[in-house]
Amino acid sequence: MAGHGSPTSTLHVDGTGLHVVIVAGLWHDQISEGLIAGAIRALDSAGTHSFG
């Protein structure tokens, strides 16, 4: 992954108490894994419940 051009946000989302499921298709392992990892990081930073 390039690591540049990533979206940034100053918006604070409080996901405390939320349970979120990430559903992903298998298309290209490296790209899919990167997208899933990014989604998990965003959910963790919002304070959602982690299953794992």
C-alpha positions as CSV (number, residue, x, y, z in Angstrom):
1,M,0.0,0.0,0.0
2,A,1.2,3.5,-0.8
3,G,0.5,5.0,2.6
4,H,-0.2,8.4,1.1
5,G,-3.5,9.9,0.0
6,S,-5.3,8.2,2.9
7,P,-8.4,10.1,4.1
8,T,-8.1,12.1,7.3
9,S,-10.8,13.3,9.5
10,T,-11.1,15.5,12.6
11,L,-14.6,14.1,13.2
12,H,-14.8,12.2,16.5
13,V,-17.2,9.3,16.4
14,D,-18.2,7.7,19.6
15,G,-19.0,4.0,19.0
16,T,-19.0,3.0,22.6
17,G,-21.3,0.1,23.2
18,L,-21.8,-0.6,19.5
19,H,-21.2,-4.1,18.1
20,V,-20.2,-4.0,14.5
21,V,-19.7,-6.7,11.9
22,I,-17.4,-6.3,9.0
23,V,-18.4,-8.3,5.9
24,A,-15.8,-8.6,3.2
25,G,-15.6,-10.5,-0.1
26,L,-12.5,-12.3,-1.3
27,W,-11.2,-10.5,-4.3
28,H,-7.5,-9.8,-3.9
29,D,-5.9,-10.9,-0.7
30,Q,-3.5,-8.0,-0.2
31,I,-6.1,-5.3,-1.0
32,S,-8.9,-7.0,0.9
33,E,-6.7,-7.5,4.0
34,G,-5.6,-3.9,3.9
35,L,-9.2,-2.7,3.7
36,I,-10.3,-4.9,6.5
37,A,-7.4,-3.8,8.7
38,G,-8.3,-0.2,8.0
39,A,-11.9,-0.8,9.0
40,I,-10.8,-2.5,12.2
41,R,-8.5,0.4,13.1
42,A,-11.3,2.9,12.5
43,L,-13.7,0.9,14.6
44,D,-11.2,0.5,17.4
45,S,-10.5,4.3,17.4
46,A,-14.3,4.9,17.7
47,G,-14.5,2.7,20.7
48,T,-16.6,-0.1,19.3
49,H,-16.6,-3.5,21.0
50,S,-13.9,-5.8,19.7
51,F,-14.5,-9.5,19.1
52,G,-11.3,-11.2,18.9
